[in-house]
Amino acid sequence: MNHQLVDLGEPARGSLRDRLLLLRAQSMLEGLDDDGLLLLAEHGYTATYQDGDVITAEGEPPSAVYIVIQGEMVISRAGRELNVRKVGDAYGALPLLAREPATLAVARGTTRTLEFGGAAFESALTENYSLLRNTLRVIGASVLAARSSLPVDPTVPREIVEGVYYHEPRSFVERLLELRESPFGSMNLEALVDMARHMVEVRYPAGHLLWSAGDASTHSFHIDVGRVRCTAPDGSHVAVAHGFTIGVLDVWGTRKRVYEARTETPVIGFRIDFEAFLALLEVHPEVGLELLRGFAQQLLLGMKTR
């Protein structure tokens, strides 16, 4: 294996320019602004592996994110091939973000990669908003694909708890407490307060259409009371209820809704507009990083159970 290290002087500028050109050619990075591309280029380096070289060893802590720029990486676990990363594909972000051990990655043929150290990559996510938003888009789309375009895996049985209907609107403090018990509960208090301020309570009768597949993804919807049926275009469906937030993945992963959402019972919930959430991420990038960790954990869990 050969790493191209960055030295001082004119060669480093040329190397940085080459890395910028490589990054601009990656379709998965098309949402990055110039500052985001430059930040990655400054943290990145290229490496060359020969056929059969081990790029990451199974069970070791993940240390980098890789983009394949020549050749292939064969990914396997416990002797079973999982997939092959080809030119333009990335590897390493999921175990890094999820804090999970790496799988085995081996070069097939002469393979060149553009690599970013794990700590540097996570730091870049919180430094550059376009990188954070683009990574949420890419991983969010992957989670949706793994779930057959539904908010949860339809093959995994789950307990449905609808909650108790109430008549008086939730106070600000009650909304804050509700967030504490939700998947957003790990956010810091300042971020939770900002989110609670943007939550709008809404109530719908049974049978109300929240959105159809193909509608614009403009907001997410947190269910406080009741049950919602989500139906993919192929007819597969799941029911979600109290404490579940729908619309998050399609907001990040696509520009349009990928399933229909319709209430099965009277529902009380909280609408969070996408633009308000984007503003929250700009101020609190650690919220986006926690979302990415959750998405990565879900994807890896699904891979292990297949």
Protein Blocks (a to p, Z undefined) as FASTA:
>chain_A
ZZddddehjklmmmmmmmmmmmmmpmklmmpcfklmmmmmmmpccddddehiafbdghia
cfbdcddfehjddddeehiafbdcdehiaehjlmmmnopacdddddedjaddddddfklm
mmmmmmpmklmmmmmmmmmmmmmmmnoopabdfkbccdddebjadfbdcdfklmmmmmmm
mmklmpcfklmmmmmmmpccddddehiafbdehiacfbdcddfbdcdddddfkopacddd
ehiaehklmmmmmmbdfbdcddfbdcddddddfklmmmmmmmmmmlmmmmmmmmmmmmmm
mmmmZZ
